[in-house]
Amino acid sequence: MLRLALPLVLSAVVLAAPFTPSGGLGTNSTPPIYQPLSDFDFQSLSLALYQEYIELDLFHHGLAQFSTEDFDAAGLNAQDRYLIEFMADQEVGHASLLSNILGPDSAAKQCNYTYPFQTVHDMSWTLLAPYITSCPENNTHLVWQNFPALNITNNPNVTSLNPPAISSNTTYSISNPGRTLNLTWDSPGRAVGPNGAYNTSTSAGEPKFVAWISQLNTTFTELNITGNNSGSTVQPGGEIFGNGTFSTINGTMHVLFRSHVTFGLMIMFVQFRSCH
């Protein structure tokens, strides 16, 4: 039986292109569909497009606002500036892809933005909605919730410790387990986003815990209330798979509040840098 089956298998393999799996183009004569199939798809892709637009504008704005001398004084040379422009060019491709999927009559157009930085050292990525000042009249209104802002008042300043390293690899620690983090947060109901068209809101109770999110890992620490809309917590330690493995707190952390460890998201992501 094996001798009879072998020639049949070999003949099937010969008919396929070398090193190519079966399937691909022309499998059922149905072309792929690159378009949202539900409102959830449409809103998700629209949010991603807003994100790509502000990243694109941020890179171009930074290059246009500061002189070559400003970048040189901050330790960023011509190679670093080229990489910033390269990143901006990438965002053009991302925005074009999403716009094409949404369609020319439905895709949002680029907005106007105001950024909180005044120097090269201050230029960094932040939350989206508060820095969009206005958008074209017919742009998509997003349905996603805007949570009250969370502020870290003693966030480590990476630029004060080491020079920028866009085009090179630098390894150092700017924060360690046991460090006290001071926090303030807004009350809900603040108008944010383009033309103040969005309001922050939350359905959670009083915040009790701080969640530290890194990819699929979440670590909770106790929130100590110190005043009206202010408090502190202690940076956790530990390693995911035991001693000598990956640290639970590493890279850019997303920090948020919960009213209980199982539900009640109150405040959305804020970047906390702890690079090793």
C-alpha positions in Angstrom: 0.0 0.0 0.0 2.8 2.4 0.8 4.4 1.8 -2.6 1.2 2.6 -4.4 0.5 5.8 -2.4 4.0 7.3 -2.7 3.9 8.2 -6.4 0.6 9.9 -5.9 2.0 12.1 -3.1 5.1 12.9 -5.2 3.0 14.0 -8.2 0.9 16.3 -6.0 4.1 18.0 -4.6 5.5 18.5 -8.1 2.5 20.4 -9.2 2.9 23.0 -6.4 5.5 25.8 -6.6 8.7 25.0 -4.7 8.8 26.0 -1.0 5.2 27.3 -1.3 2.3 26.2 0.9 -1.0 25.2 -0.6 -3.7 27.9 -1.0 -3.1 31.6 -1.6 -4.4 33.4 -4.7 -7.3 31.8 -6.6 -8.2 29.3 -3.9 -12.0 29.9 -4.3 -12.0 32.8 -6.8 -13.2 35.2 -4.0 -11.0 38.3 -3.6 -10.0 39.4 -0.1 -12.1 42.1 1.6 -10.2 45.0 3.0 -13.1 47.0 4.6 -14.7 47.2 8.1 -17.6 44.7 8.4 -19.1 46.2 11.5 -19.3 49.4 13.5 -16.8 48.0 15.9 -14.4 47.5 13.0 -15.0 51.0 11.7 -14.5 52.7 15.1 -11.4 50.6 15.9 -9.8 51.4 12.6 -10.8 55.1 12.9 -9.1 55.3 16.4 -6.0 53.7 14.9 -6.0 56.3 12.1 -6.2 59.2 14.6 -3.3 57.6 16.4 -1.2 57.4 13.2 -2.0 61.0 12.3 -0.8 62.5 15.6 2.4 60.3 15.5 3.1 61.6 11.9 2.5 65.2 12.9 4.5 64.9 16.1 7.6 63.7 14.3 7.3 66.4 11.6 6.5 69.1 14.2 9.6 68.2 16.2 11.9 68.4 13.2 10.4 71.7 12.1 10.2 73.4 15.5 13.8 72.8 16.5 17.0 73.8 14.7 20.0 71.6 14.0 21.8 73.4 16.8 19.0 72.5 19.2 19.2 68.8 18.3 23.0 68.9 18.5 22.9 70.5 22.0 20.5 67.7 23.1 22.9 65.1 21.8 21.0 64.2 18.7 23.1 64.2 15.5 22.2 64.1 11.8 21.8 60.3 12.0 19.3 60.6 14.8 17.3 63.3 12.9 17.2 61.0 9.9 15.7 58.2 11.9 13.0 60.6 13.2 12.1 61.5 9.6 12.2 57.8 8.7 9.7 57.1 11.5 7.5 59.9 10.2 7.6 58.3 6.7 6.5 55.0 8.2 3.5 56.8 9.7 2.5 58.0 6.3 2.3 54.4 5.1 0.3 53.4 8.2 -2.2 56.3 7.7 -2.5 55.6 4.0 -3.3 51.9 4.6 -6.0 52.7 7.2 -7.5 55.5 5.1 -7.8 53.1 2.1 -9.5 50.5 4.2 -12.0 52.9 5.6 -12.6 54.5 2.2 -12.1 58.1 1.0 -15.5 59.3 2.1 -15.4 57.7 5.5 -11.8 58.0 6.7 -11.0 60.9 9.1 -8.7 63.6 7.9 -5.6 64.9 9.8 -6.4 67.3 12.8 -4.6 70.2 14.4 -2.5 69.5 17.5 -0.9 71.4 20.4 2.0 69.8 22.2 3.2 70.5 25.8 7.0 70.5 25.0 9.2 73.5 24.5 12.6 71.8 24.1 14.1 68.8 22.3 14.5 67.1 25.7 10.7 67.5 26.4 9.5 66.0 23.1 7.8 62.7 23.9 4.7 60.7 23.2 1.7 61.3 25.4 -2.0 60.4 25.5 -4.0 61.2 22.4 -7.2 63.2 23.0 -5.9 66.1 25.1 -3.5 67.3 22.4 -6.0 67.4 19.5 -7.2 70.9 19.3 -9.5 70.8 16.2 -10.4 68.5 13.4 -12.2 68.9 10.0 -15.9 69.2 10.5 -16.9 65.9 8.9 -14.3 63.8 10.7 -15.5 60.6 12.4 -16.8 61.0 16.0 -15.3 58.2 18.0 -17.5 56.4 20.6 -14.6 55.1 22.8 -14.6 56.3 26.4 -12.2 59.0 27.6 -11.0 58.3 31.1 -9.9 61.0 33.6 -6.2 61.8 33.3 -3.6 60.3 35.7 -0.4 62.3 36.3 2.9 61.1 37.8 4.4 64.1 39.5 7.8 62.5 40.1 8.3 60.5 36.9 12.0 59.8 36.3 13.5 62.1 33.7 15.5 59.9 31.4 17.1 62.8 29.5 18.7 64.1 32.7 20.6 60.9 33.3 22.0 60.0 29.9 22.1 61.5 26.5 19.5 60.4 23.9 20.2 57.1 22.2 17.9 56.9 19.1 20.6 55.5 16.8 22.5 53.5 19.4 21.8 51.1 22.3 22.2 52.3 25.8 21.4 50.2 28.9 20.8 51.8 32.3 18.3 51.9 35.1 16.3 55.0 35.9 14.0 53.6 38.6 14.0 50.6 41.0 11.5 48.6 43.1 10.6 50.3 46.3 10.5 53.8 44.8 7.5 55.9 45.9 5.5 57.2 43.0 3.4 60.4 43.6 0.2 60.6 41.7 -2.6 63.1 41.0 -5.7 62.6 38.9 -8.5 64.6 37.3 -12.2 64.4 38.3 -14.5 63.1 35.5 -16.4 65.5 33.3 -13.5 67.4 31.7 -13.9 68.4 28.0 -11.1 67.0 25.9 -10.3 66.2 22.3 -11.0 68.2 19.2 -13.1 71.3 19.9 -13.8 69.9 23.4 -16.2 67.4 21.8 -15.4 64.6 24.2 -15.9 64.4 28.0 -14.0 62.2 30.4 -16.1 59.7 32.4 -15.8 56.7 34.7 -18.2 54.2 36.2 -15.8 53.1 38.9 -15.9 53.9 42.6 -13.1 55.4 44.6 -9.6 54.2 43.4 -8.0 51.7 45.7 -5.3 50.0 43.7 -2.7 50.9 41.0 -2.3 48.5 38.1 1.1 48.2 36.4 0.6 46.7 32.9 3.4 45.3 30.8 2.2 43.3 27.8 0.3 40.4 29.3 1.4 40.9 32.8 -0.5 43.0 35.4 0.8 43.7 38.9 -1.3 45.5 41.5 -0.1 47.8 44.3 -2.0 49.6 47.0 -2.9 53.2 46.5 -2.3 55.4 49.5 -4.7 58.5 49.4 -2.7 61.6 50.5 -5.2 64.4 49.6 -8.0 65.5 47.2 -7.3 63.6 44.0 -3.8 62.8 45.0 -2.0 59.7 46.4 1.1 57.5 46.2 2.1 54.0 45.6 5.3 51.9 45.7 6.9 50.6 42.6 6.7 46.7 42.7 9.5 44.4 42.1 9.8 40.7 41.3 10.5 38.7 38.2 8.0 36.9 36.1 9.5 33.4 36.0 11.6 33.6 39.2 15.1 34.9 40.0 17.2 35.9 37.0 14.3 36.1 34.6 12.4 39.0 33.0 11.5 41.8 35.5 7.8 42.5 35.9 8.4 46.3 35.8 10.5 47.1 32.7 10.3 49.4 29.7 7.4 51.8 29.3 4.8 50.9 31.8 1.0 51.6 31.6 -0.3 52.7 35.0 -4.0 52.9 35.8 -6.4 52.8 38.8 -9.0 50.3 39.8 -11.7 50.6 42.5 -11.3 46.9 43.1 -8.9 44.3 41.9 -11.5 42.6 39.7 -13.4 45.4 38.1 -13.9 49.2 37.8 -11.3 50.8 35.5 -11.0 54.4 36.5 -8.0 56.0 34.9 -6.4 55.2 31.6 -2.8 54.7 30.6 0.1 56.9 31.6 3.7 56.1 30.5 6.1 55.3 33.2 9.7 54.6 32.0 11.8 52.1 33.8 14.5 51.0 31.3 17.1 48.3 32.0 
